[in-house]
Amino acid sequence: MLLDTNSAASIAEMAALIRTEDSSLDTMSLTPVGAFQNRTVTLHTLMREVTESLAEAFRRRPAQAFPMLYFACGKARVGSTALSNLFGMTGMPSYYQPLKAMLRDAMVGQPLTPWIIPQAADQPNLFSKETIGPYVIAESLFNPLKLLIDAGYPPHRLHLIALDREPASALASWLDKLISRASENTLLAHYIIAALSAARVSSYARQQGVPVTHYVYEVSKEPIASVRVLFDRLGLSASFAEDAVTSWQQPGQEHGSNARVIFPSEAAIYKVPNLHTSDSAYRFQPRATGAVTSAQLELLERCGVNDVYRASVAACIGDLGLNAAASSRLFGERAGVAA
């Protein structure tokens, strides 16, 4: 289908295709979008090209030589960069969306630079984050976990950290931070696509036997307790340190220099001023939602974005073993709905 980002009906039709995992999503023609995409191409072709490049780096490696990869994924603007910093502060190599960087190169016909991961003997544990969206349909639909598995990353060496954030807050962040790169209607449409696509990644992980831990941004209101439980759930209790949560490097200071976030090379169009908040610790950053219109909120409900979030909250409460009191503090009335 041809998505009309100015039409709520067209956006809802696309949302229905995503929720039912319609195969036409892989083969529909994706037309060029300014500097972000200069090819008319299908998602299937882009996924195949990235998979083949990854496979070149993976295929001669035995399963036991792959590090355990803690793979965080969600729609954009869900606190994933802060989580990358947190894992990096523990001393673990922490990668910043290497797969989306490859996809973006493929969208403009650039040669792909495969993600080269260390040997397990050198680095037994890795963290990587990928976000879905925001600028074009391809990056709002792609499944980065499928790229890894199809390229040969052993599923038993993966653990998905499924990220989410309260829908109005996340959308408000898109509209505030990304408006210099895309129109409001485009961002709204791609936000809905990305939110629903992120849920598909979790479903795919379960199909492939990959463990899933749901980690919803609102739990960072109580950062030390939440991160401690997350690390326990991941089997990383020995790597947890309160300093990694509370004491990050600030300009002009030397502490926290063990952060090991590894960034890909990306085109200048992706360097958005003030995209990420500079902070000295891992913490919750509230987002005002007054600019989100009632029509936009209604479309989130209509397209199933709120349903995805409610399911994420319920799964997060279960995965982290949150009791009723903690759930209420972190999620408010959403906790009651989720339960």
C-alpha positions in Angstrom: 0.0 0.0 0.0 1.0 3.6 -0.5 1.0 5.3 2.9 -0.6 8.8 3.0 0.8 10.3 6.2 -1.8 13.1 6.0 -4.7 10.5 6.3 -5.6 8.9 9.6 -7.4 6.2 7.6 -4.3 5.3 5.7 -2.2 5.2 8.8 -4.8 3.0 10.5 -4.7 0.7 7.4 -0.9 0.4 7.7 -1.2 -0.3 11.4 -3.7 -3.1 10.8 -1.2 -4.7 8.3 1.6 -4.6 11.0 -0.6 -6.0 13.7 -1.6 -9.0 11.5 2.1 -9.3 10.3 0.9 -9.1 6.6 3.6 -10.4 4.2 2.9 -7.4 1.9 5.0 -5.2 4.3 8.1 -6.9 3.1 7.5 -6.5 -0.6 5.8 -3.0 -0.9 7.8 -0.5 -2.9 9.5 2.1 -0.7 10.2 5.3 -2.6 13.1 7.7 -2.0 12.9 10.2 0.9 15.3 13.1 0.5 18.8 12.5 1.9 17.5 9.5 4.0 16.8 7.2 1.1 17.7 7.5 -2.6 16.6 4.1 -3.9 13.2 2.7 -4.7 13.5 -0.6 -2.8 11.6 -3.1 -0.7 12.1 -3.9 3.0 12.9 -7.5 1.9 15.8 -6.3 -0.3 17.2 -4.0 2.4 17.0 -6.8 5.1 18.7 -9.3 2.7 21.5 -6.9 1.9 22.3 -6.2 5.6 21.9 -9.9 6.5 24.4 -10.9 3.8 26.9 -8.3 5.0 26.6 -9.5 8.6 26.9 -13.1 7.6 30.3 -12.4 6.0 31.5 -11.6 9.5 29.6 -14.3 11.3 29.8 -17.4 9.1 33.3 -18.7 10.0 32.7 -18.3 13.8 31.7 -21.3 15.9 28.7 -20.8 18.2 30.8 -20.8 21.4 32.9 -17.9 20.0 29.8 -15.5 20.0 29.6 -13.4 23.1 26.4 -13.3 25.1 24.6 -10.3 23.6 22.1 -8.4 25.6 20.1 -6.8 22.8 17.8 -3.8 23.7 15.2 -2.9 21.2 12.2 -0.6 21.1 10.7 2.4 19.2 12.9 5.5 19.2 12.9 7.8 22.2 12.4 5.2 24.9 15.6 5.9 27.0 17.7 3.4 25.1 20.7 5.8 24.9 20.8 6.2 28.6 20.6 2.4 29.0 23.6 2.2 26.6 25.5 4.6 28.8 24.6 2.6 31.8 25.8 -0.7 30.4 29.0 1.0 29.1 29.6 2.3 32.6 29.8 -1.3 33.9 32.8 -1.8 31.6 30.8 -3.9 29.1 31.2 -3.0 25.4 28.0 -1.1 24.5 27.1 -0.6 20.9 24.9 2.2 19.6 22.5 0.9 16.9 25.1 -0.7 14.6 22.4 -2.6 12.6 20.3 0.5 11.8 23.5 2.2 10.7 23.9 -0.6 8.2 20.3 -0.3 7.1 20.7 3.4 6.5 23.8 2.8 4.4 21.8 0.3 2.3 19.0 2.8 1.8 21.3 5.2 0.0 23.2 2.5 -1.9 26.4 2.8 0.1 28.8 -0.1 0.7 27.9 -1.8 3.9 30.4 -2.0 6.8 29.6 -5.2 8.7 29.3 -5.1 12.5 32.5 -6.8 13.7 32.0 -8.2 17.2 34.7 -9.4 19.5 35.4 -13.1 20.3 33.7 -14.4 23.4 37.1 -15.3 24.8 38.0 -11.6 24.8 34.5 -10.2 25.7 32.1 -12.7 27.1 29.2 -10.2 27.3 28.1 -7.4 25.0 25.3 -4.8 25.1 23.7 -3.3 22.0 20.7 -1.2 21.4 18.6 -0.7 18.3 15.7 1.7 17.9 12.8 1.4 15.4 12.1 4.6 13.4 11.9 7.5 12.9 12.6 9.1 9.5 11.5 6.6 6.8 9.2 3.6 6.6 12.0 1.0 6.2 13.7 1.9 9.5 10.2 2.0 11.2 9.4 -1.5 10.0 12.7 -3.4 10.2 13.4 -6.2 12.6 17.0 -5.9 13.8 16.9 -9.2 15.8 15.9 -11.0 12.6 19.0 -9.6 10.9 21.2 -11.1 13.6 19.6 -14.5 13.6 19.3 -14.8 9.8 23.0 -13.8 9.6 24.0 -16.6 11.9 24.1 -15.2 15.5 23.1 -18.2 17.7 19.7 -17.6 19.4 21.0 -19.1 22.6 23.6 -16.4 22.8 21.0 -13.6 22.7 18.7 -12.0 25.3 16.2 -9.4 24.1 15.6 -6.4 26.4 12.2 -5.2 25.0 11.9 -1.5 25.6 8.8 0.7 25.7 7.7 4.1 27.0 4.3 5.7 27.7 2.9 6.5 24.3 2.0 10.2 24.6 5.4 10.9 26.3 7.3 9.1 23.6 5.4 10.8 20.8 5.9 14.2 22.4 9.6 13.5 22.4 9.5 12.6 18.7 7.6 15.8 17.8 10.0 17.9 19.9 13.3 16.4 19.1 12.9 15.3 15.5 10.7 18.0 13.9 13.8 19.5 12.1 14.1 16.3 10.0 10.5 15.4 9.2 7.0 16.8 9.3 4.6 16.3 12.2 2.3 14.1 10.2 5.2 12.0 9.0 6.6 11.6 12.5 3.1 10.6 13.8 2.7 8.0 11.2 6.2 6.6 11.6 5.8 6.6 15.4 2.7 4.4 15.2 4.5 2.1 12.7 7.6 1.9 14.9 5.6 1.2 18.1 3.8 -1.7 16.5 6.9 -3.0 14.8 8.8 -3.1 18.1 6.1 -5.5 19.5 6.8 -7.7 16.5 10.4 -8.0 17.5 9.4 -9.4 20.9 7.0 -11.9 19.2 9.8 -12.9 16.8 12.2 -13.4 19.7 9.8 -15.8 21.4 9.4 -17.7 18.2 13.1 -18.2 17.9 13.6 -19.2 21.5 15.3 -16.0 22.5 14.7 -15.0 26.2 12.8 -11.7 26.5 12.9 -9.2 29.4 10.5 -6.3 29.2 12.0 -3.1 30.5 9.6 -0.1 30.3 11.1 3.4 30.7 9.0 4.4 33.6 10.8 2.0 35.9 13.7 4.4 35.8 11.8 6.5 38.2 13.4 4.2 40.8 16.7 3.7 38.9 18.9 1.8 41.4 16.3 -0.8 42.3 15.1 -1.3 38.8 18.6 -1.7 37.3 19.5 -4.1 40.1 16.5 -6.3 39.3 17.2 -6.0 35.5 20.8 -7.2 36.0 19.6 -10.0 38.2 17.1 -11.1 35.6 19.8 -11.0 32.9 22.2 -13.1 35.0 24.6 -10.1 35.4 24.4 -9.6 39.1 28.1 -9.6 39.4 28.3 -6.7 36.9 25.9 -4.5 38.8 27.4 -1.5 40.6 25.4 1.5 42.0 28.1 3.9 40.8 27.2 2.8 37.2 23.7 4.1 37.8 24.4 7.2 39.9 27.8 8.6 38.8 28.4 9.3 35.2 31.2 11.4 33.6 30.4 15.1 33.4 32.2 17.7 31.3 35.6 18.4 32.8 35.5 15.5 35.2 37.5 12.3 35.0 35.3 9.9 36.9 33.1 7.5 34.9 35.8 7.1 32.2 35.1 3.4 31.9 32.0 4.1 29.7 32.5 2.1 26.5 29.7 3.1 24.2 30.7 2.4 20.6 29.1 4.6 17.9 28.8 3.8 14.2 29.8 6.2 11.5 26.6 7.9 10.1 25.8 10.7 7.7 25.4 14.3 8.8 21.6 14.2 8.3 21.4 12.0 11.4 23.3 14.3 13.7 20.3 16.1 15.3 21.3 19.0 17.7 20.3 18.3 21.3 18.9 14.9 20.5 20.2 13.4 23.7 20.1 15.0 27.1 23.4 15.3 28.9 23.2 13.8 32.3 25.4 12.7 35.2 23.4 9.6 36.1 20.8 7.1 34.9 17.4 8.6 35.8 13.9 9.2 34.6 13.4 12.3 32.4 9.7 13.4 32.4 8.3 14.7 29.2 5.4 17.2 28.9 2.7 16.0 26.6 0.6 19.1 26.3 1.6 19.6 22.6 0.2 16.2 21.7 -3.3 16.8 20.3 -6.5 14.9 21.1 -6.7 13.7 17.5 -3.2 12.3 17.8 -4.0 10.6 21.0 -7.2 9.1 19.5 -5.1 7.7 16.6 -2.7 6.0 19.0 -5.6 4.3 20.7 -7.3 3.4 17.3 -4.1 1.9 15.9 -3.3 -0.2 18.9 -0.3 1.7 20.2 -1.8 2.0 23.7 -2.6 -1.8 23.7 1.1 -2.5 23.0 2.1 -0.3 25.9 -0.4 -1.9 28.3 1.0 -5.3 27.3 4.6 -4.0 27.8 3.7 -2.7 31.3 2.1 -6.0 32.3 5.1 -8.0 31.0 7.6 -5.7 32.7 5.8 -6.0 36.0 6.0 -9.8 35.6 9.5 -10.0 34.3 11.0 -7.7 37.1 8.8 -9.2 39.8 7.3 -5.8 40.8 4.8 -5.9 43.6 1.6 -4.0 43.6 3.0 -1.0 45.5 6.0 -0.6 43.2 3.9 -1.1 40.1 1.5 1.6 41.3 4.4 4.0 42.0 6.0 3.5 38.7 3.0 3.2 36.4 0.1 4.7 38.2 -3.3 3.7 36.9 -1.5 1.9 34.0 -0.4 -0.7 36.6 -4.0 -1.5 37.5 -5.0 -1.8 33.8 -2.0 -4.0 33.1 -2.7 -6.3 36.0 
